[in-house]
């Protein structure tokens, strides 16, 4: 039986569990460990079958409410139940959904679908007696959260990641979502700057920076693996195979290194729509013996590849602040990434890692070659400073306490 002082918090996520959302799983588990009562709803089913989930993911899946799985029958039950209780709010929510579609007639069916999902979510929230709803990402799930809050009167908040949320401010109705939220969490100073660009000055007080992170104790720092000692350089990249992650740049950088005489291997962990195209690039450069595609792996399997890596490389064009970079830094693996969005807040070039211009094949190859030539004491110093950065600024044990305080402060406790 929960204490009266503990609010019941709902989490809304577009897909959960998911490869790309493991940080949300850690956040939820961390909040519960601090005594928070967290109930999770996911719009979509998990991104893979049960036999490919980790133990923690499977446990979470079995206690998560999946909005779309209730189907048309469940939506009708929610509609009838809520119409009997609050018909005005239900109809007002429908009008709001249509208004948010604006003059784009083609988006109206989608807005009606969001309204239906918000009804299902509201019905679930009433049964769960939720006091507050928190949404990750300001894209479609936040539209469902906005309509839910308008109809139910239950306050909601959003964690904003960027940069893709800001690609079309008008289409995503960011101003309406941000103004209606009781507070906004930004994962980086960069994300905060983009929210401030959208939100009028009078609302800036609701913006808070709460960085993501890892639990350092779950990622013990290994003994430094000094590169340049006569063995192949093992490079690792973990991420969806898509345009934003820049794997094509990394593959061409490996080709450059091989042509310069450096013995290196690259492991690409992840699945995605660009796999066939990237495999063609590898074949065209005759790198089949040097580049391995593993496909999607769960966290336990990714750990095995971390253990073998001499360097972790993320040549992205667009990112928030990647958790995989934090994990590599915590483990004591040298990190290489691009000077974009929130990444320079995590990595200081030449101090605790290396940053290069996004899209520059030669700069990335030069940086990796320079790593091999670095004195051993410099290599050790960089990974130790990276670990310290994680412990002090991206420590989830510290950052999650701030999130707990914000959720508790803004929840509208029910008696």
Buried (B, 14 or more C-beta within 10 A) or exposed (E): EEEEEBBBBBBBBBBBBBBEBBBBBBBBBBBEEBEBBBBBBBBBBBBBEEEBBBEBBBBBBEEBBBBBEBEEEBBEBBBEBBBEEBEEBBEBBBEBBBEBBEEEEEBBEBBBBBBBBBBBBBBBBBEBEBBBBBBBBBBBBBBBBBBBBBBBEBBBBBBBBBBBBBEEBEEBBBBBBBBBBBBBBBBBEBBBEBBBEBBEEEBEEBBBBBBBBBBBEEBEBEEBBBBBEEEEBBBBBBBBBBBBBBBBBBBBBBBBBBEEEBEBBBBBBBBBEBBEBBBEBBEEBEBEEBBEBBEBBBBEBBBEBBEEBBBBBBBBBBBBBBBBBBBBBBBBBBBBBBBBBBBBBBBBBEEBBBBBEBBBBEBBBBBBBEBBEBEEEEBBBBBBBBBEBBBEBBBBBEBBBBBBEBBBEBBEEEE
